[in-house]
Amino acid sequence: MVIIGLTGGIGSGKTTISEYFESFGIPVYIADDEAKALMNRSKVIKRKLIKLFGESAYKKGELNRPYLASKIFKDKALLTKMNAIVHPKVASHFKRWVKKQEAPYVIKEAAIIFENNLESQYDYIITVVADENLRIDRVMKRDDSTLKKVKSIISNQLPDAEKIEKSDFVIINNELEAAKKQAANIHHQILQIISK
């Protein structure tokens, strides 16, 4: 199975582009969503996160995301430890998911492929980019977030220029119709590569 990574900074519109690939019949695995689901579902992850963050990591049996976000936001070492608990579980869940798919290729949408040096897990990587002001505007509207908070998230992610350099395909998502055309074009290119 050919595995395509789909990545991009916050507010670049990865999810919108993922949905467009799904309209071509391509299965999409959204790593962040699966990670959140596993953090609520897996007893092993729950136990380890409570050990790492304390009882406040969960509230009424559900992951206490604001609490975790406030902790890992200030502490890179904690974030690394949390990722070491969650990421291997997501990776094995993804492997099982791939075995059930019958499409010519699958997409795994993950925000931090390059930041975590995970390029080797993919056959090809698509990066979605957009103008920074547009990204900030999208995230502030979507998450009801402050300018300062969005800018700090962007500053913690790899700059688009570096992502573009490391990617096989790039979609510029400043305008939806243009981005859709680019996605359709990439879809056809991938099918051609696979059929060779």
N, C-alpha and C positions, 0 to 999 in steps of 0.2 A: 504494500500500500504506500502510495506517495503521500508524504506528510508535508503540508505547507504551513509555515508559521505566519500568522498575521499579527502585526504589532504596530505600535504608534503611541505617542505621548497622550496624556490626559486631554480630552476634548478634541482629539483629532478626528473622531467619528468612526472608530474601529467597529463598533457594534452595528452601525448603519451599513457599513461595507460588508460585514459578515452576513447580515440579513440579505444583502443583494446576492452574495455567492450562494446562499441557501435557495434563492429563487431559481438558480440554475440546477438545483438538485444536489448541491454539494453539502455534505454534512459538516456542521461547524461545532466544535467543542470549545466552550468559553471557559477558560481555565479559572478566571476569578470567580465566576458563579459556582463552578464545581468545588473550588476551594472553600467558599463560604458554606456550601451545602454540607461538605464533609466535616467542617469544623462544628457543625450542629449535630451531625449524624453519627460520626465515629466516636465510640467510647474511648478508644486509645488516644485520639487527638485531644478530646476533652480533658482526659486525665493529665496529659502532658502540658496542655495549656494552663490548666489550673495550677499545676506545680510551678510553671514558669511565671505566671502573672498573679497568682493568688485567686481566692474564691470569687473576686469581682469580675473575673474573666467571663463568667456566665451569670445571667440574670434570669431567674425563673426557667432555667434549663436552656435558654437561648443565648447564643454568643453575644456578649456585650461589646458591640463594635466601637461605639464612641470611646469606651474605656481603653480598649486595646489600641485604638488609633492614637489616643493621647499618650500612651506609654511608648509605642514604637516610633512615634513622630520625633521624640527627643533623643531616642537611644538606638543607634544603628546596630549595636551588638544584640539587643533584644529582638530587633527585626530579623536579624540573621538567624537567631535561635528559633524564632517562630517559623521562619521559612524552612528550616531544617526539619521541623516537625511535620509541617503541612505539605510541602512540595513532593516528597517521595510518595505520599499517599495519592496525591493528585496524579502523579506520573503513572502509577500502577493502575489507577482507575481509567486513565486515558488509554493505556495499552489494551485493557479489556474492551473498552468502547470501540477502539479501532477495529478489533477482530469482528465486530458485529456489522461493520459498514460494508456496503457493496458498491459504492460510487468509484469513479476512476481515481479520485484523490479525496483527502479530507483536509479540513483547515482546523488548526488549533489557534484560537485567539488568545494571546498572552501579552500583557502590557510590558513585561520586563525581560524579554528574550536576551537582548544584548547586555543589559545591566547585570544579568546573572550568568553571562557567558554560556548560554544554552543553544547557540547556533547549530551545534553538531547534531542536535536532536531532530533537525528538519532537513528535508530535501531542498526546499526553496523557501525564501522568506519575502513576504510582502510587507512593506512599511507604509502606513497611512500618515500623511502629514497635512498640516493646515497652518495658515498664518497664526502667529501667537495671539494676537488680539482677538481673533475669531474664536480660538480655543478657550481663552480666558472667559469670553462672553458666554460661550456654550456651557461651560462648567458652572459659572456663577448662576446662570438661569436654572440649570438642571439640578444642582445640589444645594441651591440657596446658600452659596458659599461666599466668603469674602475675597476680595482681590488679593490681599496679602497671602491668604491660605493657598489659593490656586497658584500664585507665582512661586511659592515655596515648594509646591509639589512639582511644578515644571522644572525648577532649578535642581531638584533631586534626580530628575530623569536625564538620560543621555540626550545631548542636543540632536535635533533632526538631521543636521549635516552629517554627523557620525553614523546615524542609523541608515541614512540613504546610502552611504559609502559601503556599508556591510550588507545591503539588501540586494535581492535579485530583481525585485519589482517594486515600484513606488506608485502610490496613488495620491494625487494632490486633491484633497477634499475641502476646497474652499467653496465650491459650488456643486450641489448634489448631482445634477444631470451630467456634468462633465466628469465627475468622479465615477458615476455609474458606467459611463462609456469606457473609462480606463479599466474598471473592474471587468467588464465584458471582454475587453481586449486581452487582459491578462489571463482570464479563464480560457480563452481560445489558444493562447500561447502555451499554457500548461498542458492542455489536451494534446496539442501537437508534439510537445516534448515527450509526453508519456507514450504516445502511439508510435514513436520511432523505435 
